[in-house]
């Protein structure tokens, strides 16, 4: 799954022109008033959303900020999009965060975090910070945890059963597929329930 920008002219039948496409979340470009240059950000789980400058075609890229220089001193997460079949036969998605120095011969405790759907945030950078109700994936992975976020597809009138279907089927899939997850050390955290 990649994201990016296209360019097109309104009232034309021509297909849009691809400007940039990559495995990042791109910020809204802001055009300079008196120049053919734009400012924008790009981020993913391991790339801080620094400011970038380019022409209108996203060419001649220049990074103009460096906002997270201390990141190299810490263990950062890696993330992958996971797909599985739920107990009801529905294809679901979720995200699995692991430490960047993952040793697949070790066993890691896992935290399952649930709230609505999160897979659209696959490329979101998250620096460590305290939160009132959510867990910080970067903090936990840097401290030796695996973190799983299943998307929940709610059926009208069955919120509990919908959550159970997504969370438990996804967790079963993860512990069956990834032997580095310690099935005896799994925590659950969510919100709005």
TINUDO-626579 format. One record per residue (C-alpha): residue number from 1; x, y, z; residue in one letter; chain. Coordinates in nm, 4 decimals, m for minus. Example, Ala and Ser with C-alpha at 12.3 -4.5 7.8 and 13.67 -1.06 7.14 Angstrom:
BEGIN
R  nr       c1       c2       c3 rest kette
R   1   1.2300  m0.4500   0.7800    A     A
R   2   1.3670  m0.1060   0.7140    S     A
END
This chain:
BEGIN
R  nr       c1       c2       c3 rest kette
R   1   0.0000   0.0000   0.0000    X     A
R   2   0.1589   0.3239  m0.1173    X     A
R   3   0.0407   0.6829  m0.1072    X     A
R   4   0.1222   0.9886  m0.3094    X     A
R   5   0.0075   1.2723  m0.5308    X     A
R   6  m0.1219   1.3084  m0.8835    X     A
R   7  m0.1714   1.6169  m1.0973    X     A
R   8  m0.4603   1.6807  m1.3336    X     A
R   9  m0.6469   1.9627  m1.5038    X     A
R  10  m1.0179   1.9908  m1.4470    X     A
R  11  m1.2497   1.9421  m1.7459    X     A
R  12  m1.0124   1.7004  m1.9193    X     A
R  13  m1.0458   1.3335  m2.0073    X     A
R  14  m0.6733   1.2690  m1.9730    X     A
R  15  m0.5636   1.0442  m1.6858    X     A
R  16  m0.3926   1.2250  m1.3968    X     A
R  17  m0.0113   1.2376  m1.4012    X     A
R  18   0.1667   1.0599  m1.1173    X     A
R  19   0.3909   1.3012  m0.9242    X     A
R  20   0.5097   1.0920  m0.6307    X     A
R  21   0.4156   0.7528  m0.4836    X     A
R  22   0.5886   0.5783  m0.1951    X     A
R  23   0.5327   0.4001   0.1364    X     A
R  24   0.4891   0.7229   0.3316    X     A
R  25   0.2127   0.9443   0.4644    X     A
R  26   0.2476   1.2775   0.2826    X     A
R  27   0.1411   1.6078   0.4363    X     A
R  28  m0.0610   1.8646   0.2449    X     A
R  29   0.1696   2.0584   0.0109    X     A
R  30   0.1783   2.4353   0.0594    X     A
R  31   0.2741   2.6421  m0.2453    X     A
R  32   0.4984   2.9460  m0.2109    X     A
R  33   0.3217   3.2692  m0.3042    X     A
R  34   0.5790   3.3980  m0.5539    X     A
R  35   0.7577   3.0794  m0.6569    X     A
R  36   0.6904   2.7434  m0.8209    X     A
R  37   0.8009   2.5634  m0.5035    X     A
R  38   0.6070   2.3712  m0.2434    X     A
R  39   0.6657   2.2694   0.1176    X     A
R  40   0.5390   1.9332   0.2392    X     A
R  41   0.6127   1.6564   0.4867    X     A
R  42   0.6488   1.2837   0.4542    X     A
R  43   0.6552   1.0316   0.7340    X     A
R  44   0.6396   0.6651   0.8147    X     A
R  45   0.6898   0.4696   1.1330    X     A
R  46   1.0658   0.5281   1.1270    X     A
R  47   1.0828   0.8602   0.9376    X     A
R  48   1.0123   1.1821   1.1258    X     A
R  49   0.7796   1.4215   0.9353    X     A
R  50   1.0471   1.6725   0.8438    X     A
R  51   0.9787   1.9606   0.6052    X     A
R  52   1.0705   1.9030   0.2418    X     A
R  53   1.0880   2.1492  m0.0453    X     A
R  54   1.0482   2.0700  m0.4147    X     A
R  55   0.9088   2.2046  m0.7372    X     A
R  56   0.5423   2.1448  m0.8225    X     A
R  57   0.6272   1.8052  m0.9728    X     A
R  58   0.7951   1.6820  m0.6518    X     A
R  59   1.1338   1.6992  m0.8246    X     A
R  60   1.4620   1.8421  m0.6908    X     A
R  61   1.3795   1.7350  m0.3358    X     A
R  62   1.5465   1.9094  m0.0466    X     A
R  63   1.4935   1.8228   0.3192    X     A
R  64   1.4975   2.1488   0.5144    X     A
R  65   1.4476   2.0294   0.8721    X     A
R  66   1.5823   1.7538   1.0931    X     A
R  67   1.3467   1.7297   1.3867    X     A
R  68   1.4338   1.3969   1.5463    X     A
R  69   1.8116   1.3625   1.5558    X     A
R  70   1.8043   1.1623   1.8792    X     A
R  71   1.6025   0.8794   1.7195    X     A
R  72   1.9165   0.6836   1.6262    X     A
R  73   1.9921   0.6420   1.9970    X     A
R  74   1.6779   0.4336   2.0575    X     A
R  75   1.5170   0.1141   1.9356    X     A
R  76   1.2430   0.2193   1.6957    X     A
R  77   0.9475   0.0137   1.5693    X     A
R  78   0.8862  m0.1520   1.2378    X     A
R  79   0.5295  m0.2108   1.1259    X     A
R  80   0.3584  m0.4384   0.8801    X     A
R  81   0.0027  m0.4575   0.7562    X     A
R  82  m0.1542  m0.7917   0.8513    X     A
R  83  m0.4583  m0.9517   0.6875    X     A
R  84  m0.6500  m1.2513   0.8186    X     A
R  85  m0.9901  m1.4165   0.8026    X     A
R  86  m1.2090  m1.3497   1.1068    X     A
R  87  m1.4265  m1.6050   1.2843    X     A
R  88  m1.7207  m1.4857   1.0707    X     A
R  89  m1.5262  m1.5332   0.7448    X     A
R  90  m1.4561  m1.1639   0.6866    X     A
R  91  m1.1134  m1.0476   0.5664    X     A
R  92  m0.9782  m0.8053   0.8246    X     A
R  93  m0.6686  m0.5864   0.8516    X     A
R  94  m0.4491  m0.4803   1.1358    X     A
R  95  m0.0991  m0.3582   1.2112    X     A
R  96   0.1803  m0.5470   1.3828    X     A
R  97   0.4549  m0.3350   1.5408    X     A
R  98   0.7839  m0.5028   1.6299    X     A
R  99   1.1152  m0.3675   1.7598    X     A
R 100   1.3565  m0.2868   1.4765    X     A
R 101   1.6085  m0.5218   1.6393    X     A
R 102   1.3623  m0.8122   1.6582    X     A
R 103   1.5250  m1.1492   1.7230    X     A
R 104   1.2851  m1.4101   1.5850    X     A
R 105   1.4438  m1.6738   1.8110    X     A
R 106   1.3277  m1.4901   2.1239    X     A
R 107   0.9782  m1.4636   2.2734    X     A
R 108   0.8233  m1.1171   2.3103    X     A
R 109   0.5222  m1.0121   2.5188    X     A
R 110   0.2437  m0.8614   2.3086    X     A
R 111  m0.0041  m0.5848   2.3758    X     A
R 112  m0.3238  m0.5893   2.1722    X     A
R 113  m0.4667  m0.2384   2.1409    X     A
R 114  m0.8199  m0.1983   2.0118    X     A
R 115  m1.0150   0.1047   1.9014    X     A
R 116  m1.2153   0.1327   1.5796    X     A
R 117  m0.9890   0.1071   1.2725    X     A
R 118  m0.6259   0.2124   1.2584    X     A
R 119  m0.4717   0.0534   0.9487    X     A
R 120  m0.5071   0.3787   0.7528    X     A
R 121  m0.2389   0.5126   0.9910    X     A
R 122   0.0158   0.2519   0.8776    X     A
R 123   0.2704   0.5192   0.7845    X     A
R 124   0.2149   0.7486   1.0815    X     A
R 125   0.5252   0.8423   1.2779    X     A
R 126   0.4744   0.8375   1.6538    X     A
R 127   0.7338   0.9734   1.8908    X     A
R 128   0.7261   0.8446   2.2502    X     A
R 129   0.4896   1.0447   2.4697    X     A
R 130   0.2472   0.9731   2.7551    X     A
R 131  m0.1219   0.9387   2.6768    X     A
R 132  m0.4441   0.9390   2.8767    X     A
R 133  m0.6073   0.6467   2.7000    X     A
R 134  m0.3975   0.4985   2.4201    X     A
R 135  m0.0726   0.3094   2.4180    X     A
R 136   0.2336   0.4454   2.2499    X     A
R 137   0.3564   0.1862   1.9992    X     A
R 138   0.7018   0.3423   1.9781    X     A
R 139   0.7518   0.3382   2.3560    X     A
R 140   0.6420  m0.0239   2.3931    X     A
R 141   0.8370  m0.1636   2.0983    X     A
R 142   1.1497   0.0186   2.2149    X     A
R 143   1.1049  m0.1636   2.5462    X     A
R 144   1.0817  m0.5124   2.3981    X     A
R 145   0.7100  m0.5539   2.3268    X     A
R 146   0.5196  m0.6465   2.0138    X     A
R 147   0.2029  m0.4413   1.9595    X     A
R 148  m0.0978  m0.5559   1.7541    X     A
R 149  m0.3801  m0.3244   1.6410    X     A
R 150  m0.6693  m0.5095   1.4730    X     A
R 151  m0.9244  m0.3101   1.2745    X     A
R 152  m1.2760  m0.3650   1.4045    X     A
R 153  m1.5622  m0.3723   1.1544    X     A
R 154  m1.8748  m0.3160   1.3597    X     A
R 155  m2.2065  m0.4787   1.2771    X     A
R 156  m2.5073  m0.2674   1.3730    X     A
R 157  m2.6465  m0.3809   1.7079    X     A
R 158  m2.3498  m0.6106   1.7844    X     A
R 159  m2.0585  m0.3959   1.9000    X     A
R 160  m1.9278  m0.6457   2.1564    X     A
R 161  m1.9486  m0.9434   1.9242    X     A
R 162  m1.7887  m0.7399   1.6428    X     A
R 163  m1.5001  m0.6389   1.8674    X     A
R 164  m1.4548  m0.9948   1.9932    X     A
R 165  m1.4567  m1.1292   1.6370    X     A
R 166  m1.1822  m0.8897   1.5239    X     A
R 167  m0.9649  m0.8813   1.8356    X     A
R 168  m0.9639  m1.2510   1.9244    X     A
R 169  m0.9443  m1.3862   1.5679    X     A
R 170  m0.6612  m1.1429   1.4912    X     A
R 171  m0.4734  m1.2316   1.8083    X     A
R 172  m0.5090  m1.6048   1.7309    X     A
R 173  m0.3762  m1.5409   1.3811    X     A
R 174  m0.0750  m1.3500   1.5157    X     A
R 175   0.0249  m1.6120   1.7740    X     A
R 176  m0.0154  m1.8921   1.5168    X     A
R 177   0.1838  m1.7132   1.2455    X     A
R 178   0.4616  m1.5469   1.4456    X     A
R 179   0.6450  m1.7789   1.6877    X     A
R 180   0.8324  m1.4844   1.8422    X     A
R 181   0.5076  m1.3753   2.0152    X     A
R 182   0.4821  m1.5165   2.3681    X     A
R 183   0.1252  m1.6497   2.3775    X     A
R 184   0.1414  m1.6646   2.7579    X     A
R 185   0.2167  m1.2935   2.7927    X     A
R 186  m0.0507  m1.0998   2.6067    X     A
R 187  m0.2096  m0.7811   2.7385    X     A
R 188  m0.5230  m0.6071   2.6123    X     A
R 189  m0.5879  m0.2335   2.6138    X     A
R 190  m0.8570  m0.0291   2.4473    X     A
R 191  m1.0876   0.2635   2.4968    X     A
R 192  m1.4448   0.3913   2.4644    X     A
R 193  m1.5901   0.0780   2.6201    X     A
END
